[in-house]
Amino acid sequence: MKDTMLPPEKITGGQLRYALRGFTCTANWYSHPLTKRLVYTDGVRHLAQICKSYWLIDLIALQFLPELIKTSNDWFYSVRINVTDHQTGVVIVTDGNSKKPILTEVLPYTTFPKVKNFMLFIESMDHENNTYCLLLPSEH
């Protein structure tokens, strides 16, 4: 699937995973415009573009990351996204080793594609300065 012209809510989970399959590393780092604590990869940028989901990067950078730094300050986190047929969803952050949520955000409405257990990773780049990278699992 090339860059799709479908509305994001019409993209299937399989199509989304297929569109992102080629991202195995990154050539560029993108800084979040409102915080220098988070950078993201080419794959995450492509995800945000085809799904029109820069809001997801904002959620992680501005809401989740400050809370994670304040409460657990770990090296690695897993972000799981689930979206239903009814365009509602949930974003769950765990420590990557357990299924117990550290943070959860319910999405009463989203145009993000219907997916089950779509994963992103948050990994520390400079733990002393609380700088993290948001990446696809295939880019890890």
C-alpha positions as a Markdown table, in Angstrom:
| # | Residue | x | y | z |
|---|---|---|---|---|
| 1 | Met | 0.0 | 0.0 | 0.0 |
| 2 | Lys | 1.5 | 3.3 | -1.0 |
| 3 | Asp | 0.6 | 6.5 | 0.8 |
| 4 | Thr | -3.1 | 5.9 | 0.9 |
| 5 | Met | -5.9 | 8.2 | -0.2 |
| 6 | Leu | -8.3 | 6.3 | 2.0 |
| 7 | Pro | -9.6 | 8.1 | 5.0 |
| 8 | Pro | -7.7 | 6.7 | 8.1 |
| 9 | Glu | -10.8 | 5.1 | 9.5 |
| 10 | Lys | -11.2 | 3.0 | 6.3 |
| 11 | Ile | -7.6 | 1.6 | 6.6 |
| 12 | Thr | -7.6 | -1.9 | 8.0 |
| 13 | Gly | -5.1 | -3.0 | 10.6 |
| 14 | Gly | -3.5 | -5.3 | 8.1 |
| 15 | Gln | -3.1 | -2.5 | 5.5 |
| 16 | Leu | -1.6 | -0.2 | 8.2 |
| 17 | Arg | 1.0 | -2.9 | 9.3 |
| 18 | Tyr | 1.8 | -3.5 | 5.6 |
| 19 | Ala | 2.4 | 0.2 | 4.9 |
| 20 | Leu | 4.8 | 0.4 | 7.8 |
| 21 | Arg | 6.7 | -2.9 | 7.2 |
| 22 | Gly | 9.7 | -1.3 | 5.5 |
| 23 | Phe | 10.7 | 0.9 | 8.4 |
| 24 | Thr | 13.5 | -1.0 | 10.0 |
| 25 | Cys | 15.7 | 2.0 | 11.1 |
| 26 | Thr | 15.5 | 5.7 | 10.6 |
| 27 | Ala | 17.4 | 8.2 | 8.6 |
| 28 | Asn | 15.9 | 11.2 | 10.4 |
| 29 | Trp | 14.9 | 12.2 | 13.9 |
| 30 | Tyr | 11.9 | 14.6 | 14.3 |
| 31 | Ser | 11.6 | 16.8 | 17.3 |
| 32 | His | 8.2 | 17.5 | 18.8 |
| 33 | Pro | 7.7 | 21.2 | 18.4 |
| 34 | Leu | 6.5 | 21.8 | 21.9 |
| 35 | Thr | 8.9 | 19.7 | 23.9 |
| 36 | Lys | 12.5 | 18.7 | 23.2 |
| 37 | Arg | 12.1 | 15.6 | 25.4 |
| 38 | Leu | 10.7 | 13.5 | 22.6 |
| 39 | Val | 12.0 | 12.7 | 19.1 |
| 40 | Tyr | 10.4 | 10.3 | 16.7 |
| 41 | Thr | 11.5 | 8.3 | 13.7 |
| 42 | Asp | 10.7 | 8.2 | 10.0 |
| 43 | Gly | 8.2 | 5.3 | 10.6 |
| 44 | Val | 6.3 | 7.2 | 13.3 |
| 45 | Arg | 6.2 | 10.2 | 11.1 |
| 46 | His | 4.8 | 8.1 | 8.2 |
| 47 | Leu | 2.2 | 6.6 | 10.6 |
| 48 | Ala | 1.1 | 10.1 | 11.6 |
| 49 | Gln | 0.8 | 11.2 | 8.0 |
| 50 | Ile | -1.2 | 8.2 | 6.6 |
| 51 | Cys | -3.4 | 8.0 | 9.7 |
| 52 | Lys | -3.7 | 11.7 | 10.3 |
| 53 | Ser | -2.6 | 11.0 | 13.8 |
| 54 | Tyr | -0.2 | 13.7 | 14.9 |
| 55 | Trp | -2.5 | 13.9 | 17.9 |
| 56 | Leu | -1.0 | 10.5 | 19.0 |
| 57 | Ile | 2.5 | 12.0 | 19.1 |
| 58 | Asp | 1.1 | 15.0 | 21.0 |
| 59 | Leu | -0.6 | 12.7 | 23.5 |
| 60 | Ile | 2.6 | 10.8 | 24.1 |
| 61 | Ala | 4.9 | 13.9 | 24.2 |
| 62 | Leu | 2.7 | 16.2 | 26.2 |
| 63 | Gln | 0.6 | 14.0 | 28.5 |
| 64 | Phe | 2.2 | 10.6 | 28.9 |
| 65 | Leu | 5.9 | 11.4 | 28.8 |
| 66 | Pro | 5.9 | 14.0 | 31.6 |
| 67 | Glu | 3.9 | 11.7 | 33.8 |
| 68 | Leu | 6.1 | 8.7 | 33.0 |
| 69 | Ile | 9.2 | 10.7 | 33.9 |
| 70 | Lys | 7.7 | 11.9 | 37.1 |
| 71 | Thr | 6.3 | 8.6 | 38.3 |
| 72 | Ser | 8.4 | 5.8 | 37.0 |
| 73 | Asn | 11.3 | 7.2 | 35.0 |
| 74 | Asp | 12.1 | 3.9 | 33.3 |
| 75 | Trp | 14.3 | 3.3 | 30.2 |
| 76 | Phe | 11.6 | 1.7 | 28.0 |
| 77 | Tyr | 7.8 | 1.7 | 27.6 |
| 78 | Ser | 5.4 | 0.0 | 25.3 |
| 79 | Val | 2.4 | 1.9 | 23.9 |
| 80 | Arg | -0.5 | -0.2 | 22.7 |
| 81 | Ile | -3.4 | 1.2 | 20.7 |
| 82 | Asn | -6.8 | -0.5 | 20.3 |
| 83 | Val | -9.6 | 0.9 | 18.1 |
| 84 | Thr | -13.0 | -0.7 | 17.7 |
| 85 | Asp | -15.5 | -0.7 | 14.9 |
| 86 | His | -17.3 | 2.2 | 16.5 |
| 87 | Gln | -14.3 | 4.5 | 16.2 |
| 88 | Thr | -13.6 | 4.5 | 19.9 |
| 89 | Gly | -10.4 | 3.3 | 21.3 |
| 90 | Val | -7.8 | 3.2 | 24.1 |
| 91 | Val | -4.1 | 4.0 | 24.3 |
| 92 | Ile | -2.3 | 2.0 | 27.0 |
| 93 | Val | 1.3 | 2.5 | 28.2 |
| 94 | Thr | 3.1 | -0.4 | 30.0 |
| 95 | Asp | 6.7 | -1.0 | 31.0 |
| 96 | Gly | 7.0 | -3.5 | 28.1 |
| 97 | Asn | 7.3 | -6.5 | 30.4 |
| 98 | Ser | 3.8 | -6.7 | 31.8 |
| 99 | Lys | 0.3 | -6.0 | 30.6 |
| 100 | Lys | -0.4 | -3.9 | 33.7 |
| 101 | Pro | -1.1 | -0.4 | 32.5 |
| 102 | Ile | 1.0 | 2.5 | 33.8 |
| 103 | Leu | -1.1 | 5.1 | 31.9 |
| 104 | Thr | -4.3 | 4.8 | 29.9 |
| 105 | Glu | -6.2 | 7.3 | 27.7 |
| 106 | Val | -9.7 | 6.4 | 26.5 |
| 107 | Leu | -10.5 | 7.8 | 23.0 |
| 108 | Pro | -14.3 | 8.5 | 22.9 |
| 109 | Tyr | -13.9 | 9.1 | 19.1 |
| 110 | Thr | -11.0 | 8.6 | 16.8 |
| 111 | Thr | -10.3 | 8.3 | 13.1 |
| 112 | Phe | -7.3 | 6.1 | 13.7 |
| 113 | Pro | -7.7 | 2.8 | 11.8 |
| 114 | Lys | -9.4 | -0.1 | 13.5 |
| 115 | Val | -6.5 | -2.0 | 15.0 |
| 116 | Lys | -6.0 | -4.4 | 17.8 |
| 117 | Asn | -2.7 | -4.2 | 19.8 |
| 118 | Phe | -0.9 | -1.8 | 17.5 |
| 119 | Met | 2.4 | -1.2 | 19.2 |
| 120 | Leu | 4.8 | 1.7 | 19.5 |
| 121 | Phe | 7.9 | 1.9 | 21.7 |
| 122 | Ile | 9.2 | 4.8 | 23.8 |
| 123 | Glu | 12.9 | 4.3 | 24.5 |
| 124 | Ser | 15.3 | 6.4 | 26.5 |
| 125 | Met | 18.0 | 8.2 | 24.4 |
| 126 | Asp | 19.6 | 10.2 | 27.2 |
| 127 | His | 18.2 | 9.0 | 30.6 |
| 128 | Glu | 19.9 | 11.7 | 32.6 |
| 129 | Asn | 18.3 | 14.5 | 30.6 |
| 130 | Asn | 14.9 | 12.6 | 30.2 |
| 131 | Thr | 15.1 | 12.5 | 26.4 |
| 132 | Tyr | 13.1 | 9.7 | 24.7 |
| 133 | Cys | 12.5 | 8.4 | 21.2 |
| 134 | Leu | 9.1 | 7.2 | 19.9 |
| 135 | Leu | 9.6 | 4.4 | 17.3 |
| 136 | Leu | 7.9 | 1.5 | 15.6 |
| 137 | Pro | 8.8 | -2.0 | 16.9 |
| 138 | Ser | 10.4 | -2.7 | 13.5 |
| 139 | Glu | 12.7 | 0.3 | 14.1 |
| 140 | His | 13.9 | -1.0 | 17.5 |
